Amino acid sequence: PVPRSVKIELTARCDLQCFFCASHMRLRAKSDMDEQLFRRLARELRADGVEELGLFYLGESFLVPWLPAAIRFAKRDCGYPYVFLTTNGRMASPARVRACMEAGLDSLKFSFNFAGPAQFQEVTGAKATAYATIVDNLRRARAVRDEVERATGHRCGLYASSIQYDGEQA
């Protein structure tokens, strides 16, 4: 049977090197999917009965310049009832989040796998100062979501997930 939900990885690139993720192991070329290939796959999957489309896997989809266009295509042209995305949050600026939500994104999840700046640096290999950017992007995503909902009537779910590394982490 056709799966109800499918993920398409728009990019194998990521701006972080989290120790628990296979992305940084360099097992494949770090590039973006061809936009025409994405469109063909999205059309075919929807025609086969897929209802939910995730636009991510190991790579960070906010690095893809045409991410809002991909969401819009999936929602408006293909008719997916549910389009979702998970991000590490660093590149999820308010402007990029707004463009995605206005394109019809149904769910945005922040993968928030660190309890503070020091753990962020340890987990991701990025500078601890980027932790504040992610926290700010997460907070501002809520305001953007509420503004988009007021303006368009479309409500995007907003979530965060985490991994607990030790008993000390709340």
N, CA, C and O of each residue as an XYZ file, in Angstrom:
680
protein
N       0.828     -1.204      0.000
C       0.000      0.000      0.000
C       0.869      1.264      0.000
O       2.010      1.260      0.461
N       0.307      2.308     -0.516
C       0.997      3.600     -0.557
C       1.065      4.166      0.855
O       0.067      4.134      1.575
N       2.215      4.682      1.264
C       2.287      5.287      2.600
C       1.435      6.554      2.668
O       1.268      7.254      1.669
N       0.915      6.830      3.815
C       0.113      8.041      4.025
C       0.995      9.277      4.029
O       0.586     10.345      3.572
N       2.219      9.125      4.552
C       3.131     10.244      4.746
C       4.495      9.911      4.154
O       5.002      8.803      4.329
N       5.089     10.882      3.449
C       6.395     10.711      2.816
C       7.217     11.963      3.073
O       6.678     13.069      3.129
N       8.519     11.786      3.228
C       9.449     12.912      3.328
C      10.299     12.963      2.073
O      10.770     11.938      1.580
N      10.487     14.170      1.565
C      11.405     14.417      0.456
C      12.499     15.332      0.982
O      12.218     16.407      1.512
N      13.740     14.904      0.836
C      14.860     15.719      1.298
C      15.250     16.710      0.205
O      15.806     16.326     -0.824
N      14.952     17.990      0.439
C      15.255     19.025     -0.544
C      16.747     19.318     -0.629
O      17.238     19.757     -1.670
N      17.470     19.077      0.462
C      18.912     19.298      0.471
C      19.581     18.317      1.420
O      19.008     17.894      2.424
N      20.811     17.972      1.069
C      21.634     17.163      1.972
C      22.555     18.067      2.789
O      23.326     17.589      3.620
N      22.470     19.375      2.546
C      23.313     20.328      3.278
C      22.721     20.614      4.662
O      21.505     20.589      4.854
N      23.612     20.886      5.616
C      23.176     21.322      6.940
C      24.195     22.314      7.475
O      25.392     22.196      7.213
N      23.712     23.283      8.218
C      24.590     24.306      8.781
C      25.134     23.909     10.147
O      25.920     24.652     10.735
N      24.728     22.751     10.661
C      25.239     22.254     11.932
C      25.862     20.877     11.715
O      25.670     20.257     10.669
N      26.603     20.409     12.704
C      27.215     19.079     12.648
C      26.907     18.320     13.945
O      27.816     17.954     14.690
N      25.635     18.093     14.199
C      25.213     17.427     15.425
C      25.792     16.018     15.497
O      25.732     15.260     14.529
N      26.349     15.679     16.650
C      27.046     14.397     16.782
C      26.135     13.187     16.605
O      26.609     12.109     16.247
N      24.848     13.348     16.847
C      23.916     12.225     16.762
C      23.335     12.043     15.360
O      22.619     11.071     15.117
N      23.626     12.949     14.443
C      23.015     12.940     13.114
C      23.988     12.393     12.066
O      25.185     12.677     12.107
N      23.461     11.616     11.140
C      24.286     11.039     10.073
C      24.668     12.070      9.016
O      25.550     11.802      8.200
N      24.041     13.224      9.006
C      24.279     14.225      7.971
C      25.751     14.616      7.851
O      26.269     14.741      6.741
N      26.414     14.807      8.965
C      27.806     15.295      8.927
C      28.834     14.202      8.620
O      30.027     14.493      8.543
N      28.402     12.972      8.446
C      29.337     11.877      8.172
C      29.818     11.859      6.726
O      30.652     11.028      6.363
N      29.305     12.762      5.901
C      29.727     12.907      4.506
C      29.547     11.618      3.706
O      30.430     11.236      2.938
N      28.422     10.958      3.882
C      28.154      9.713      3.182
C      27.696      9.945      1.742
O      27.613      9.004      0.953
N      27.398     11.205      1.404
C      26.911     11.526      0.060
C      27.200     12.982     -0.265
O      27.624     13.749      0.600
N      26.971     13.349     -1.494
C      27.203     14.727     -1.920
C      26.285     15.671     -1.144
O      25.120     15.352     -0.908
N      26.796     16.796     -0.761
C      26.026     17.787     -0.004
C      25.492     18.847     -0.970
O      26.090     19.909     -1.144
N      24.376     18.538     -1.579
C      23.807     19.449     -2.564
C      22.286     19.468     -2.422
O      21.705     18.717     -1.637
N      21.660     20.345     -3.202
C      20.210     20.481     -3.190
C      19.596     19.620     -4.289
O      20.223     19.348     -5.313
N      18.362     19.201     -4.053
C      17.601     18.482     -5.067
C      17.270     19.456     -6.195
O      17.055     20.644     -5.955
N      17.232     18.956     -7.401
C      16.785     19.747     -8.533
C      15.295     20.070     -8.342
O      14.500     19.184     -8.026
N      14.929     21.326     -8.533
C      13.548     21.736     -8.281
C      12.563     21.000     -9.189
O      11.456     20.679     -8.757
N      12.940     20.731    -10.421
C      12.037     20.011    -11.331
C      11.846     18.561    -10.897
O      10.761     18.001    -11.052
N      12.900     17.955    -10.352
C      12.770     16.599     -9.819
C      11.806     16.601     -8.630
O      10.957     15.719     -8.508
N      11.946     17.597     -7.761
C      11.015     17.708     -6.632
C       9.573     17.786     -7.132
O       8.699     17.075     -6.637
N       9.332     18.650     -8.109
C       7.970     18.832     -8.611
C       7.412     17.522     -9.189
O       6.251     17.179     -8.964
N       8.243     16.808     -9.925
C       7.799     15.539    -10.508
C       7.459     14.531     -9.402
O       6.413     13.885     -9.443
N       8.352     14.406     -8.417
C       8.110     13.470     -7.319
C       6.869     13.846     -6.520
O       6.059     12.983     -6.180
N       6.723     15.119     -6.225
C       5.563     15.574     -5.446
C       4.267     15.257     -6.184
O       3.306     14.781     -5.579
N       4.239     15.519     -7.487
C       3.044     15.211     -8.290
C       2.749     13.714     -8.278
O       1.614     13.301     -8.042
N       3.782     12.899     -8.536
C       3.593     11.452     -8.616
C       3.140     10.862     -7.276
O       2.256     10.006     -7.235
N       3.749     11.324     -6.189
C       3.373     10.805     -4.871
C       1.924     11.155     -4.536
O       1.188     10.328     -3.998
N       1.528     12.365     -4.852
C       0.146     12.772     -4.568
C      -0.829     11.980     -5.438
O      -1.883     11.555     -4.964
N      -0.478     11.782     -6.709
C      -1.335     11.001     -7.614
C      -1.484      9.561     -7.125
O      -2.512      8.922     -7.351
N      -0.453      9.063     -6.458
C      -0.492      7.700     -5.915
C      -1.254      7.617     -4.601
O      -1.511      6.516     -4.112
N      -1.626      8.769     -4.010
C      -2.440      8.760     -2.802
C      -1.755      9.224     -1.523
O      -2.359      9.162     -0.452
N      -0.505      9.689     -1.606
C       0.160     10.208     -0.414
C      -0.571     11.477      0.032
O      -0.890     12.337     -0.789
N      -0.834     11.585      1.338
C      -1.594     12.713      1.873
C      -0.748     13.741      2.607
O      -1.102     14.920      2.651
N       0.362     13.306      3.182
C       1.214     14.198      3.970
C       2.603     14.225      3.360
O       3.183     13.180      3.065
N       3.136     15.434      3.171
C       4.456     15.576      2.572
C       5.366     16.367      3.504
O       5.100     17.526      3.822
N       6.447     15.718      3.935
C       7.481     16.379      4.726
C       8.592     16.836      3.811
O       9.074     16.062      2.984
N       9.000     18.069      3.945
C      10.033     18.629      3.065
C      11.362     18.730      3.798
O      11.958     19.804      3.877
N      11.820     17.607      4.331
C      13.083     17.534      5.065
C      13.427     16.076      5.279
O      12.591     15.189      5.109
N      14.661     15.846      5.652
C      15.094     14.553      6.177
C      16.321     14.829      7.037
O      16.171     15.211      8.197
N      17.516     14.652      6.513
C      18.712     14.958      7.305
C      19.208     16.380      7.071
O      19.775     16.992      7.976
N      19.005     16.900      5.893
C      19.476     18.246      5.573
C      18.596     19.319      6.196
O      17.504     19.033      6.686
N      19.080     20.556      6.172
C      18.347     21.706      6.715
C      17.643     22.434      5.569
O      18.277     23.157      4.800
N      16.342     22.239      5.465
C      15.573     22.759      4.334
C      15.538     24.275      4.246
O      15.321     24.814      3.160
N      15.744     24.986      5.356
C      15.762     26.447      5.287
C      16.984     26.970      4.530
O      17.070     28.169      4.268
N      17.920     26.106      4.178
C      19.051     26.499      3.331
C      18.666     26.534      1.854
O      19.401     27.093      1.040
N      17.544     25.954      1.504
C      17.098     25.884      0.116
C      16.361     27.180     -0.239
O      15.337     27.486      0.371
N      16.859     27.941     -1.207
C      16.217     29.226     -1.541
C      14.759     29.086     -1.976
O      13.954     29.980     -1.715
N      14.409     27.986     -2.630
C      13.064     27.814     -3.170
C      12.136     27.032     -2.233
O      11.130     26.485     -2.685
N      12.458     26.970     -0.940
C      11.611     26.258      0.022
C      10.163     26.764      0.018
O       9.255     25.937     -0.068
N       9.896     28.073      0.106
C       8.490     28.515      0.069
C       7.778     28.104     -1.224
O       6.595     27.767     -1.198
N       8.487     28.131     -2.340
C       7.886     27.720     -3.613
C       7.552     26.233     -3.594
O       6.537     25.819     -4.154
N       8.396     25.431     -2.956
C       8.130     23.995     -2.843
C       6.871     23.751     -2.014
O       6.050     22.902     -2.363
N       6.719     24.485     -0.932
C       5.528     24.356     -0.087
C       4.284     24.766     -0.871
O       3.277     24.058     -0.876
N       4.369     25.908     -1.528
C       3.238     26.409     -2.321
C       2.849     25.391     -3.406
O       1.667     25.122     -3.616
N       3.842     24.837     -4.081
C       3.571     23.840     -5.128
C       2.872     22.615     -4.543
O       1.890     22.128     -5.104
N       3.376     22.124     -3.422
C       2.783     20.937     -2.797
C       1.335     21.201     -2.374
O       0.463     20.357     -2.580
N       1.082     22.359     -1.788
C      -0.260     22.674     -1.307
C      -1.221     23.022     -2.456
O      -2.292     22.427     -2.576
N      -0.837     23.970     -3.282
C      -1.775     24.514     -4.277
C      -1.833     23.699     -5.561
O      -2.917     23.442     -6.084
N      -0.683     23.293     -6.069
C      -0.668     22.587     -7.349
C      -0.927     21.093     -7.199
O      -1.590     20.488     -8.041
N      -0.411     20.501     -6.138
C      -0.575     19.054     -5.944
C      -1.746     18.706     -5.037
O      -2.279     17.599     -5.111
N      -2.152     19.637     -4.184
C      -3.304     19.401     -3.315
C      -3.028     18.559     -2.084
O      -3.924     17.876     -1.589
N      -1.789     18.598     -1.577
C      -1.511     17.870     -0.338
C      -2.309     18.496      0.805
O      -2.256     19.711      0.995
N      -3.039     17.697      1.559
C      -3.776     18.236      2.704
C      -2.848     18.709      3.828
O      -3.215     19.586      4.610
N      -1.636     18.122      3.907
C      -0.761     18.412      5.048
C       0.688     18.423      4.574
O       1.196     17.419      4.075
N       1.353     19.576      4.735
C       2.771     19.737      4.401
C       3.487     20.164      5.671
O       3.078     21.116      6.336
N       4.567     19.449      6.004
C       5.244     19.697      7.271
C       6.749     19.783      7.090
O       7.303     19.380      6.067
N       7.397     20.327      8.129
C       8.823     20.613      8.051
C       9.408     20.604      9.459
O       8.783     21.089     10.402
N      10.604     20.050      9.593
C      11.370     20.145     10.835
C      12.654     20.887     10.529
O      13.258     20.677      9.477
N      13.077     21.751     11.435
C      14.262     22.581     11.241
C      15.110     22.590     12.501
O      14.603     22.365     13.599
N      16.409     22.850     12.342
C      17.248     23.064     13.522
C      17.072     24.486     14.039
O      17.516     24.801     15.143
N      16.435     25.343     13.261
C      16.059     26.672     13.714
C      17.024     27.800     13.417
O      16.638     28.967     13.469
N      18.247     27.488     13.112
C      19.241     28.556     12.939
C      18.948     29.442     11.729
O      19.153     30.655     11.789
N      18.480     28.862     10.652
C      18.195     29.624      9.432
C      16.711     30.001      9.308
O      16.300     30.592      8.310
N      15.927     29.662     10.308
C      14.481     29.909     10.282
C      14.172     31.326     10.752
O      13.503     31.532     11.765
N      14.669     32.288     10.000
C      14.437     33.699     10.338
C      12.948     34.012     10.198
O      12.230     33.300      9.496
N      12.486     35.059     10.854
C      11.074     35.410     10.734
C      10.611     35.591      9.283
O       9.505     35.179      8.933
N      11.444     36.198      8.445
C      11.057     36.407      7.045
C      10.902     35.074      6.318
O       9.955     34.896      5.552
N      11.817     34.141      6.548
C      11.735     32.830      5.892
C      10.541     32.035      6.431
O       9.836     31.378      5.665
N      10.317     32.095      7.736
C       9.176     31.392      8.336
C       7.871     31.961      7.788
O       6.958     31.208      7.448
N       7.782     33.277      7.703
C       6.573     33.916      7.165
C       6.307     33.435      5.734
O       5.178     33.080      5.396
N       7.335     33.427      4.910
C       7.162     33.001      3.516
C       6.651     31.557      3.449
O       5.802     31.236      2.618
N       7.160     30.706      4.309
C       6.725     29.301      4.326
C       5.287     29.165      4.812
O       4.503     28.406      4.243
N       4.946     29.898      5.859
C       3.585     29.828      6.383
C       2.585     30.423      5.392
O       1.495     29.880      5.209
N       2.945     31.520      4.761
C       2.063     32.125      3.761
C       1.896     31.213      2.553
O       0.875     31.276      1.868
N       2.885     30.366      2.283
C       2.801     29.407      1.175
C       1.894     28.230      1.511
O       1.529     27.457      0.626
N       1.524     28.087      2.798
C       0.588     27.042      3.189
C       1.141     25.971      4.109
O       0.487     24.949      4.318
N       2.328     26.176      4.666
C       2.904     25.183      5.573
C       1.928     24.877      6.703
O       1.372     25.788      7.315
N       1.724     23.588      6.977
C       0.770     23.173      8.009
C       1.413     22.925      9.364
O       0.743     23.034     10.391
N       2.707     22.593      9.386
C       3.381     22.282     10.642
C       4.862     22.621     10.531
O       5.524     22.251      9.562
N       5.371     23.325     11.531
C       6.788     23.644     11.623
C       7.283     23.197     12.988
O       6.807     23.668     14.021
N       8.247     22.278     12.979
C       8.807     21.779     14.228
C      10.268     22.196     14.320
O      11.042     22.022     13.378
N      10.628     22.747     15.468
C      12.018     23.072     15.765
C      12.625     21.892     16.514
O      12.108     21.480     17.552
N      13.706     21.356     15.998
C      14.436     20.283     16.658
C      15.412     20.952     17.620
O      16.515     21.340     17.235
N      14.996     21.079     18.859
C      15.691     21.888     19.866
C      16.417     20.942     20.823
O      15.939     20.665     21.923
N      17.566     20.456     20.390
C      18.258     19.361     21.076
C      19.411     19.818     21.963
O      20.497     19.240     21.926
N      19.174     20.845     22.748
C      20.226     21.396     23.613
C      19.558     22.220     24.698
O      18.518     22.836     24.463
N      20.150     22.234     25.888
C      19.545     22.911     27.034
C      20.147     24.282     27.307
O      19.714     24.967     28.234
N      21.125     24.693     26.527
C      21.752     25.993     26.721
C      22.890     26.175     25.734
O      23.195     25.261     24.968
N      23.527     27.348     25.741
C      24.590     27.639     24.778
C      25.760     26.657     24.809
O      26.256     26.257     23.755
N      26.203     26.268     25.996
C      27.346     25.353     26.080
C      26.997     23.996     25.487
O      27.786     23.429     24.732
N      25.823     23.471     25.823
C      25.420     22.183     25.269
C      25.169     22.298     23.768
O      25.461     21.364     23.020
N      24.636     23.423     23.323
C      24.450     23.650     21.893
C      25.777     23.494     21.152
O      25.853     22.791     20.144
N      26.817     24.150     21.655
C      28.125     24.071     21.010
C      28.664     22.636     21.028
O      29.222     22.162     20.039
N      28.493     21.963     22.144
C      28.961     20.581     22.273
C      28.230     19.647     21.305
O      28.854     18.789     20.681
N      26.926     19.810     21.179
C      26.102     18.931     20.350
C      26.267     19.221     18.863
O      26.340     18.298     18.052
N      26.326     20.509     18.503
C      26.258     20.891     17.087
C      27.600     21.206     16.438
O      27.712     21.192     15.212
N      28.611     21.488     17.239
C      29.882     21.902     16.678
C      29.890     23.346     16.210
O      30.887     23.806     15.653
N      28.801     24.067     16.423
C      28.704     25.480     16.042
C      29.005     26.359     17.255
O      29.024     25.882     18.389
N      29.235     27.625     17.005
C      29.526     28.554     18.100
C      28.327     28.685     19.030
O      27.178     28.711     18.587
N      28.613     28.765     20.315
C      27.563     28.849     21.337
C      26.654     30.057     21.126
O      25.488     30.028     21.521
N      27.167     31.105     20.516
C      26.358     32.316     20.302
C      25.166     32.063     19.380
O      24.185     32.804     19.432
N      25.234     31.034     18.543
C      24.119     30.739     17.637
C      22.893     30.235     18.401
O      21.780     30.282     17.878
N      23.086     29.758     19.621
C      21.968     29.295     20.443
C      20.935     30.412     20.608
O      19.733     30.164     20.510
N      21.395     31.627     20.856
C      20.477     32.756     21.038
C      19.685     33.033     19.763
O      18.515     33.412     19.833
N      20.300     32.852     18.617
C      19.605     33.043     17.340
C      18.458     32.054     17.216
O      17.359     32.417     16.795
N      18.714     30.808     17.580
C      17.681     29.779     17.474
C      16.545     30.055     18.448
O      15.377     29.930     18.080
N      16.862     30.424     19.671
C      15.823     30.754     20.654
C      14.986     31.923     20.144
O      13.758     31.897     20.236
N      15.648     32.947     19.608
C      14.929     34.103     19.075
C      14.054     33.708     17.886
O      12.909     34.148     17.786
N      14.589     32.882     16.986
C      13.793     32.442     15.835
C      12.570     31.651     16.264
O      11.497     31.800     15.678
N      12.718     30.820     17.272
C      11.583     30.045     17.786
C      10.524     30.974     18.382
O       9.337     30.838     18.089
N      10.953     31.904     19.205
C      10.001     32.864     19.803
C       9.289     33.687     18.733
O       8.074     33.879     18.784
N      10.054     34.163     17.777
C       9.482     35.013     16.736
C       8.587     34.224     15.780
O       7.673     34.789     15.180
N       8.845     32.923     15.636
C       7.988     32.093     14.786
C       6.556     32.093     15.309
O       5.607     32.061     14.526
N       6.402     32.127     16.607
C       5.055     32.173     17.191
C       4.335     33.461     16.792
O       3.166     33.427     16.407
N       5.027     34.587     16.884
C       4.422     35.870     16.506
C       4.080     35.873     15.010
O       3.010     36.335     14.613
N       4.984     35.361     14.200
C       4.737     35.289     12.757
C       3.527     34.409     12.481
O       2.653     34.777     11.696
N       3.476     33.247     13.124
C       2.348     32.338     12.932
C       1.030     33.041     13.251
O       0.069     32.930     12.489
N       0.979     33.756     14.363
C      -0.242     34.442     14.754
C      -0.615     35.538     13.751
O      -1.793     35.717     13.444
N       0.378     36.270     13.241
C       0.129     37.315     12.236
C      -0.403     36.710     10.943
O      -1.360     37.223     10.363
N       0.210     35.626     10.492
C      -0.227     34.966      9.260
C      -1.646     34.436      9.428
O      -2.467     34.546      8.517
N      -1.931     33.866     10.583
C      -3.279     33.346     10.821
C      -4.317     34.469     10.775
O      -5.382     34.307     10.178
N      -4.011     35.602     11.401
C      -4.949     36.735     11.375
C      -5.164     37.236      9.945
O      -6.282     37.584      9.566
N      -4.097     37.269      9.163
C      -4.174     37.813      7.812
C      -4.814     36.855      6.808
O      -5.516     37.293      5.896
N      -4.577     35.556      6.966
C      -5.007     34.601      5.938
C      -6.025     33.579      6.426
O      -6.710     32.952      5.617
N      -6.131     33.406      7.735
C      -6.998     32.366      8.279
C      -6.321     31.004      8.349
O      -6.885     30.059      8.901
N      -5.126     30.896      7.797
C      -4.390     29.622      7.809
C      -3.542     29.540      9.079
O      -2.781     30.457      9.388
N      -3.681     28.445      9.801
C      -2.924     28.258     11.040
C      -1.908     27.132     10.855
O      -2.266     25.994     10.550
N      -0.661     27.469     11.042
C       0.421     26.492     10.981
C       0.720     26.024     12.403
O       0.937     26.843     13.296
N       0.730     24.720     12.611
C       1.128     24.195     13.914
C       2.587     24.521     14.170
O       3.405     24.490     13.250
N       2.912     24.827     15.393
C       4.280     25.195     15.758
C       4.695     24.324     16.940
O       4.033     24.314     17.978
N       5.807     23.586     16.771
C       6.213     22.594     17.759
C       7.711     22.657     18.005
O       8.458     23.270     17.243
N       8.131     22.017     19.079
C       9.555     21.826     19.357
C       9.730     20.412     19.894
O       8.890     19.910     20.641
N      10.819     19.784     19.510
C      11.153     18.465     20.031
C      12.569     18.515     20.570
O      13.337     19.416     20.230
N      12.919     17.545     21.412
C      14.267     17.540     21.971
C      14.694     16.119     22.302
O      13.879     15.199     22.367
N      15.975     15.973     22.505
C      16.569     14.725     22.952
C      17.159     14.985     24.333
O      17.888     15.957     24.525
N      16.850     14.133     25.278
C      17.431     14.274     26.611
C      18.726     13.458     26.654
O      18.704     12.241     26.471
N      19.846     14.130     26.896
C      21.141     13.474     26.892
C      21.553     12.919     28.236
O      22.279     11.928     28.314
N      21.084     13.566     29.306
C      21.472     13.100     30.651
C      20.369     13.466     31.631
O      19.454     14.210     31.279
N      20.440     12.964     32.832
C      19.428     13.220     33.845
C      19.407     14.649     34.361
O      18.458     15.050     35.035
N      20.437     15.418     34.053
C      20.516     16.804     34.513
C      19.742     17.755     33.604
O      19.429     18.876     34.004
N      19.439     17.324     32.414
C      18.789     18.203     31.432
C      17.279     18.179     31.619
O      16.651     17.121     31.565
N      16.711     19.340     31.837
C      15.243     19.440     31.980
C      14.583     19.330     30.630
O      13.357     19.391     30.536
